[in-house]
Structures are given as C-alpha cells and as structure tokens.
C-alpha cells in the first residue's frame, strides 16, 4: 500500500516543525551558520522529507524511512539542548519545540506500528 504523504498528519507536523526551526535559526549568531545552525536545519528538514520519500515505498521500506525520520527528531532535540546551553534559544523556546517534537515522535511511532 502506498501512502499520500501530504495527507499524513505526521508529515504535516514535520513540516510545521521545520518551518518553526527555520524561524528560530534566524536569531542564531552568524558564526554558527555553517555549524550548529546547519545541522539543526538539516535534521528538521529530514523529518518530513523522509516521510515523503518513504511514502512511495512498500510498508516495510516505509518503516525504514520512518526510522530515519525519528532518528533525525531525536538528533534535533539534542542539538536544541546544545543551542539552549549556548543561550541561542531560551528555555521557553526549547520547551515549546521539545513538546512538538515529542508529539511528532509519538505519532510517528504509532503510525509505524500500524504498518507492521
């Protein structure tokens, strides 16, 4: 069974997170543009991108792409913790993003379990 990724709530949440991250990164110091900022951006974009790519595959293959998307989401939280420690984002920004990312993770794992 193939899935239309544009209809998947997990993809929509992933897009929203990537867009919110993009807005947050504007405030990062210029010297981080090619380091932490770039890594954070790539992770956030990877989340919905892997859902989109995997949706065209078989369910077994799709599950692998969901694993990659989930891995990116856990990596993203780690990078945001580093950004918070460096005071590039504040506690409120971090908490709001973490809640959204954790929601994404729970929903994605639930969706993935439904594929099996």
C-alpha positions, 0 to 999 in steps of 0.5 A: 500500500502506498501512502499520500504523504501530504495527507499524513498528519505526521508529515504535516507536523514535520513540516510545521516543525521545520518551518518553526526551526527555520524561524528560530535559526534566524536569531542564531549568531552568524558564526554558527551558520555553517555549524550548529545552525546547519545541522539543526536545519538539516535534521528538521528538514529530514523529518518530513522529507523522509516521510515523503520519500518513504511514502512511495515505498512498500510498508516495510521500506516505509518503516525504514524511512520512518526510522530515519525520520525519528532518528533525525527528531531525536538528533534535533532535540539534542542539538536544541539542548546544545543551542539552549546551553549556548543561550541561542534559544531560551528555555521557553523556546526549547520547551515549546519545540521539545513538546512538538517534537515529542508529539511528532515522535509519538505519532510517528511511532504509532503510525509505524506500528500500524504498518507492521 
